Amino acid sequence: MQRGKGMKFVGDSRIKAEGKMPNVPKDYSEYPGKTEAFWPNFLLKEWMVGAVFLIGYLILTVAHPSPLERQADPTDTTYMPVPDWYFLSMYQLLKYEFASGPWNVVGAIIIPGLAMGALMLVPFMDTTKERRPLKRPLPTAFMLLTFAALFYLTWESYVNHDWEAAKAQGAIVEEVEYDAEAEGYQIYAASTCIGCHGDAFQGGLGKPLAGTGLSPEEIVTIAHDGIGDMPPGTWDGSEEDLQVMAEFISELGNEE
């Protein structure tokens, strides 16, 4: 027998002839532009797009920081909170009669629940592999309807809200020092004025009363005739008490 002759190779069916190397993507050259390997091609593109948006958001937060309001006061029942812009649509929905008051559960739970449930069922109701929007009428119509509803509700909430009053409500006002035992403050605390202007003259539905620069006579006139959103005839006490209170308020925040 010659050397090398008679050598036999035994194969095992449990071992594949072509071993699979780990972390090596499949060859998609036969389908150019239609598909690609998830790692690293597709995932790298996703990371790059995500990084661009993240950097953009970071730049916006630095250039336009979130506005701060005054410290929350749980005893201030005149303060009307407003949600961020992405919740304005829900905020507007709860203003309608069919979704507020005794029907609040409809606007807060039922309508949003139906919308989210429909969104979750769309993939099961539309199983076509077609990607063109015109060939997928159900999900296209649902998304257009959702966008139109969100846009309309957000726009209605924005244009119908008094943003100037909301800004005045949440404005950070420097605390003013006052004598709570003074006769002027006792009259103020017993009047209806405190409900709108705050127990520390910080404002609320009404404007802050510290450092207004108004004379006692001007304050008396405003108490009788009103000004801006303040209606006339709000003072229901005596003229003597009004004069004492007006002199007390005119000196708030004006001390040298």
C-alpha atoms as one frame of an Amber mdcrd trajectory, in Angstrom:
protein
   0.000   0.000   0.000   1.347   3.351  -0.973   1.757   6.075   1.588  -1.330
   8.225   1.888  -3.534   5.758   0.132  -6.323   4.200   2.080  -6.859   7.249
   4.393 -10.587   7.739   4.920 -12.577  10.695   6.375 -15.551  10.009   8.557
 -18.329  12.594   8.678 -20.689  13.257  11.574 -24.227  14.350  10.738 -24.293
  16.449  13.908 -21.572  18.745  12.559 -22.393  21.056   9.667 -20.005  21.009
   6.751 -19.960  24.805   6.624 -19.297  26.195  10.053 -21.066  29.412  10.980
 -18.737  32.144  12.103 -20.153  34.313  14.894 -20.920  38.019  14.386 -20.584
  37.796  10.607 -23.659  39.193   8.835 -25.286  37.400   5.955 -24.546  38.354
   2.401 -27.345  40.575   1.117 -25.615  41.571  -2.121 -28.338  39.812  -4.123
 -30.914  42.301  -2.789 -29.293  45.733  -3.200 -31.202  48.574  -1.561 -33.954
  46.306  -0.225 -32.502  44.899   2.940 -29.352  44.956   4.992 -27.797  43.438
   8.050 -29.262  44.607  11.355 -25.803  44.657  12.916 -23.942  46.854  12.333
 -25.462  48.553   9.259 -29.061  49.257  10.300 -28.345  49.763  13.997 -25.535
  52.209  13.248 -27.870  54.355  11.167 -30.437  54.346  13.971 -27.819  55.434
  16.480 -26.641  58.242  14.223 -30.166  59.588  13.734 -30.858  59.298  17.461
 -27.631  61.153  18.263 -28.608  64.034  15.949 -32.007  64.447  17.660 -30.463
  64.118  21.139 -27.900  66.829  20.412 -30.665  69.023  18.993 -32.763  68.632
  22.152 -29.759  69.387  24.348 -29.075  72.586  22.392 -32.719  73.654  22.775
 -32.697  73.041  26.530 -29.593  75.204  26.890 -30.816  77.974  24.563 -34.394
  78.016  25.923 -34.507  76.649  29.477 -37.854  75.746  30.988 -39.494  78.743
  32.707 -39.757  78.553  36.469 -42.784  79.662  38.410 -43.219  80.626  42.025
 -43.124  78.007  44.733 -46.217  75.810  44.807 -48.731  76.853  47.437 -51.356
  74.187  48.233 -53.483  76.782  50.020 -53.782  78.959  46.900 -57.097  77.850
  45.373 -56.967  80.602  42.732 -54.006  79.124  40.852 -54.956  77.399  37.597
 -52.246  74.932  36.461 -51.638  74.453  32.729 -50.008  71.281  31.330 -47.106
  71.210  28.893 -47.838  71.635  25.182 -47.988  67.912  24.453 -50.905  67.519
  26.918 -52.850  70.594  25.772 -55.082  68.406  23.594 -56.195  66.396  26.639
 -56.549  69.646  28.595 -58.893  70.996  25.912 -60.867  67.754  25.683 -61.727
  67.959  29.389 -63.284  71.406  28.834 -66.100  70.060  26.692 -69.458  69.272
  28.285 -69.490  65.630  27.160 -66.065  65.006  28.764 -66.159  67.097  31.956
 -68.085  67.357  35.179 -70.076  64.141  35.782 -68.771  62.871  32.419 -65.142
  63.432  33.349 -64.433  59.694  33.130 -65.339  59.840  29.415 -62.704  62.470
  28.632 -60.060  61.174  31.019 -60.296  57.404  30.496 -62.787  56.178  27.890
 -61.868  58.337  24.873 -58.056  58.060  25.371 -58.481  54.332  26.080 -60.409
  53.760  22.843 -57.803  55.709  20.875 -54.897  53.745  22.334 -56.749  50.464
  21.866 -57.438  51.250  18.209 -53.785  52.138  17.701 -52.733  48.778  19.145
 -55.200  46.870  16.941 -54.207  48.509  13.653 -51.286  46.081  12.972 -53.655
  43.119  13.391 -56.336  44.625  11.146 -53.872  45.524   8.404 -51.566  42.600
   7.629 -50.607  43.573   4.079 -46.935  43.845   3.206 -47.609  46.930   1.103
 -45.769  50.016   2.350 -47.320  52.748   0.200 -49.856  54.818   2.221 -52.460
  54.782  -0.555 -52.389  50.997  -0.554 -53.016  50.891   3.205 -56.252  52.879
   3.658 -57.066  51.736   7.198 -53.859  52.733   9.026 -53.439  55.813   6.826
 -56.950  57.056   7.626 -56.515  56.316  11.327 -53.226  58.210  11.560 -54.628
  61.198   9.614 -57.668  61.289  11.901 -55.451  61.105  14.999 -53.179  63.889
  13.752 -56.149  66.118  12.863 -57.747  65.601  16.302 -54.519  66.307  18.192
 -53.779  69.381  16.067 -57.293  70.797  16.470 -57.498  70.247  20.233 -54.003
  71.642  20.830 -54.740  74.708  18.701 -58.085  75.347  20.445 -56.448  75.092
  23.860 -53.669  77.491  22.870 -55.790  80.246  21.304 -58.483  80.182  24.010
 -56.154  80.325  27.007 -55.196  83.607  28.689 -51.433  83.161  28.690 -50.767
  86.627  30.110 -52.895  85.882  33.159 -51.226  82.478  33.548 -47.810  84.124
  33.385 -48.818  86.631  36.055 -50.172  83.821  38.247 -46.923  81.892  38.217
 -44.543  84.851  38.263 -41.855  84.721  40.923 -42.534  87.726  43.141 -40.103
  88.901  45.772 -41.602  88.438  49.196 -42.520  91.691  50.847 -42.182  92.345
  54.560 -45.334  93.511  56.300 -46.776  93.696  59.795 -49.537  91.119  60.072
 -50.731  92.822  63.280 -51.188  96.197  61.580 -54.740  97.526  61.294 -54.402
  97.850  57.508 -53.542  94.172  57.128 -56.348  93.069  59.450 -58.824  94.952
  57.274 -57.274  93.445  54.139 -57.402  89.904  55.558 -61.091  90.284  56.409
 -61.996  91.644  52.954 -62.612  89.907  49.647 -59.374  91.396  48.296 -57.240
  88.663  49.846 -58.939  85.999  47.723 -57.547  87.476  44.488 -54.354  89.196
  45.621 -53.025  86.584  48.074 -52.436  86.544  51.791 -48.911  87.941  51.288
 -49.881  90.350  48.472 -48.189  88.007  45.994 -51.084  88.040  43.551 -53.184
  85.273  42.073 -56.272  86.044  40.070 -55.375  89.641  40.773 -52.027  91.386
  40.402 -49.417  91.613  43.199 -49.967  94.599  45.449 -46.415  95.173  46.677
 -44.392  97.989  45.138 -47.169  99.245  42.859 -46.214 102.896  43.340 -49.893
 103.820  43.673 -51.031 106.472  46.082 -53.769 105.759  48.654 -56.206 107.866
  46.620 -55.514 105.828  43.464 -56.017 102.553  45.361 -59.347 103.819  46.716
 -60.439 104.746  43.180 -59.469 101.294  41.825 -61.343  99.580  44.679 -64.514
 101.434  43.651 -64.197 101.657  39.850 -62.095  98.565  39.078 -59.244  98.284
  36.576 -58.469  95.820  33.786 -60.096  92.469  34.635 -61.032  93.716  38.092
 -64.734  94.662  38.047 -66.053  97.769  39.816 -67.831  97.613  43.145 -65.676
  94.892  44.696 -65.195  96.787  47.950 -68.016  96.126  50.393 -66.621  97.720
  53.561 -66.671 101.205  54.999 -64.809 104.164  53.516 -62.774 104.567  56.692
 -61.505 100.982  56.513 -60.771 101.341  52.798 -58.674 104.444  53.453 -56.657
 102.690  56.180 -56.090  99.659  53.977 -55.141 101.839  50.973 -52.493 103.677
  53.015 -51.114 100.324  54.230 -50.936  98.862  50.699 -49.384 101.968  49.173
 -46.390 101.603  51.515 -45.756  97.923  50.723 -42.407  97.371  49.064 -41.718
 101.088  48.836 -39.557 101.393  51.919 -36.106 102.842  51.266
